[in-house]
């Protein structure tokens, strides 16, 4: 395990910068930082070495993707540090995460999560010859509700260097949910991705080792458990809610808690999983076609269309893909 002096070394800071700057070279604040790159990195290194580094304020704005989200953006210096800490924390914690945690991990992601759910459904239904049910739940406002002290305690289980813990604590405490001091991690920080996985790994471990949920998967704050017994899934709801509240100071989202039969379709990570096939969400198809018909012909059309076709390629959408290609052919 590396110590503080090694973590904040100039070579590691330079690696963090290189990781951060990819695909951001056209951003004005990144260009300004790079004009005096050596001085800026050396100043950050000096501040970290002398232990007088202070995290700056955030720039807040809203995005629609399509859900409306409140994003908080740190300055370039802070984001370079975020990359440094992210790499350190990922290497330290990722090996302990369960196999079926799919958010923000190398070799995982939404498509792998959906593929795994299909595998679970086929196994638990015995190749679709018996009933299969899914319990789906969502942690209510996780990023706004994550408790700083709980997160720090979880980090301290694996990290013994006090200086590293103090530095990470600065990033954690740099943001607070409005009217709720001591809670919240910002959408926009790279570190928030690994913080979320560290925080919710406790739930994963509880699901697998205490509740013995064999067919369980999680992506960010969305969880799903499959079983041939609806009664068994119903009995999981209370202990999951109690664990979240008592151990992690979180709540289940009451409106996103549901038990569905596989034959009705399981809505997970943007797709509907059914026996023998996978479909995109109906509202996603409508929004996709609406945007395709509205874009016309311009420089950004092709990447957008290819992105949509990539999304559709993971489901049974042959006709829809052909329709999109036909629309684009008419536009050209």
Secondary structure by P-SEA (a helix, b strand, c coil): cccccccccaaaaaaaaaaaaccccccaaaaaaacaaaaaaaaaaaaaaaccbbbbbbbbbccccccbbbbbbbcaaaaaaaaaaaaaaaaacccccccccccccccccaaaaaaaaaaaaaaaaccccbbbbbbbbbcccccccccaaaaaaaaacccccaaaaaaaaaaaacccccccccbbbbccccaaaaaaaaaaaaaaaaaccccccccccccccbbbbbcccaaaaaaaaaaaaaaaaaccccccccccccccccccccccccbbbccccccccaaaaaaaaaaaaccccccaaaaaaaaaaaaacccccaaaaaaaaaaaaaac
